[in-house]
Amino acid sequence: MKTVRRLIYGEVLTAITLVALGFLSLFFFFDLVDELQYLGKSSGLGSADNIYQIRHALLYVALLIPNHLYELLPISVLIGTIFVMARLAQSSEFTILRTSGLDPWRALRLLLALGAFFVVLSFVVGDYVAPASERAAQLLKARYQGQITIGQTGAWLKEKQAYNNYVVNVKTLTPDNEMKGVQIFEFNNKGLIVSTLQAPLAVFTPEAAWQLSQATRVEFEVPDTAAPAEKARQEAKVTRSTVESFRWPTGLNAEMVSVALLKPDRMGTVDLFNYVRHLEANSQTAQRYEIEFWRKVFYPLSCLVMVMLALPFAYLHFRSGGITGYVFAGVMIGISFFLLNNVFGYVGNLRNWQPWLAAATPGLLYMAVSLGAFGWLVLKR
């Protein structure tokens, strides 16, 4: 059995590696071509060191490779496994393995064990390597092309504290992890504005707080609404002050600000979970991020679905030259899986489906299809 395992695993791993390298090379070329339009641009500081050059473009494109690997790993597993299984069937090698004692369930266990390895690899790349490299790529590009921002007004966040509610606006995030154009609006429990705080620059501190520089604070003394109108006008007062440095305690950390400015699918599973909890605690809609969280949970498991889809190809009977059509059909099945996976994410967000259901349904459907094909081609024939 060790010889059979070594044969199948060696062939499949080699094929998957070649397919993944082919895809990554293609995406590397496309990304590099897309970056050529930005060559020669600078961040506006006027220094030659801040000009975006070809070496910066190559580094930026290289930092995108882990994220592409995470996205392409399941389809590479499918294509590589289908190719090996179909080739073994065409050359009758798999028939010899079957006569040597490789029954269908043992073959399925062999491939599922290999798929489990890619599940772990996908999880590690998607949760640790890809988010770190994506953030480094965005900060590199921001250093030479401008700051990280979204739209004209930047990112908006909300936080509930013990006595008051806060709405925060951050226009841009610099490569040095500094926030520019910060506005903080404070409301009491009745929904009335208490104060506003504006600062051109703010930084994160280790003590769960923001340190704002040259902050302008405007405080509104709200009168008692039960008081007469004349007295209320007399009690109303606005106080304006400017401080060199202002410390604002908050639970909004750098990761939360980053995700508001970047795509949620670039976050790790734990970070997404914490951000969803933050949104729910502040009575904000978290449907989009919940779907992304469950997609991050179920996405690595799609490698198991891919190897299950590939196994029936080992039990087909190929004529000369007929292997290409079957491999192409398998590739189209894999592509349709990813299209359906994305469609269910958008539809689930629009129709307000249960997040885990919207994320898990495509995998469950294709797992049912693969088990049906396995039962019909392997067990019934």
Phi, psi and omega in degrees: 000328178297323179294318179296316180297317180296322180295307184292314181296319180297315180295315184292315180298320178296315181295317180296320179297316180294319179295315180297318178296321177298314178296315182296322177296320179295314179292324177300317180294314180297317179296321180293319177298320179294331181278346182298332181292341182265356181296138180090352179274157182226171180280000178093007181274350175082004181261147179292337180288345182258016177271133181285112184249177184296326179292327176291321179295318178296319178294318179298315180294322178295324179290342177277349184299315180302322179292321176295321178298319178299319181287327187264350185300312179299317180292328176292321176299318181295309183296314181296319181289319178299315181300315181292315181297317180293322179292321177295324178290320182293323180273006180067010178293322179291328176297320177295320178296323179294318179290342179272001176115007179275089180283166184303317183292325177291321176297321178296318179296322178300312182288326178294324176296320176293320178296325178297325176298317180286335173298312179296317180297317179297320180295316182295314181295315184287332184262336186237308186285308184297314178299320180294316180290324178296316179295319178297322179294317180294320178292324177296315181292322179294329181296325184255344184239356182131182185270162179281122179210174178218122180067199181270335186255354180085207184259144177242132179228162181224144179215135173261129174244188190301317187241333185231166175249149183230138171244125188241137176238125177238119185284312183218157175237123184276165177300338178272014178066033176255146180259137179240148180067053185269132174229133181234121179250125183253131180234147176275182184292344177271359180086008179269142182289136182254317181200162171232149182223124180234139179210139178288339183212140177213149179231157176276144177242155180294343185270032179056054180205163173251140176253110183262136180255140179051051185277140175249119183247130177241119181252136180247119176272105185275124180286167176292123183294340180277350181285158176300157185298318181296317180291324179297321179294326179288327182280335181295133184207143178241126180244128182241133180213155179235130180237148181294318181215135182226130180259122180246110178292132182200156175267001179282110182261182183296324181294322180292321177293322180296317182291333176289337180259341181244181182281141182290334181287356177269000181270162173281166183296315181295319179295320177297318180298315179296322180291322176298316178298322178296316180296317180294322179293337180254019175058039177250152180291133183236017185302313183298316183284331175294318177297318178296324178297312181290330174294322176295328179288315187272340186300314178300330180292344179295340176297325175294320178297322182295317180290329176291325176291332184277332186300317180302338180293339178286343183255008176276157178253112186262140167269174181297125179082000183273354185289330184296317181296320179291319178296319178297319178298319178296321178296318179296325176297317179295319179295320179296328177298315182288325176296315179294325179298318178290320181297317180296328177296314180291315180295319178298325178289320180288321184268001178059045176285167172298127185303316182293328179289317178297326181278328187268339186301312179302318179295320179293320179297313182286332173294321177295320178296316181294321177293323176296316178296321178296317180292323183282313184279331189258311187272326184271339184253000000 
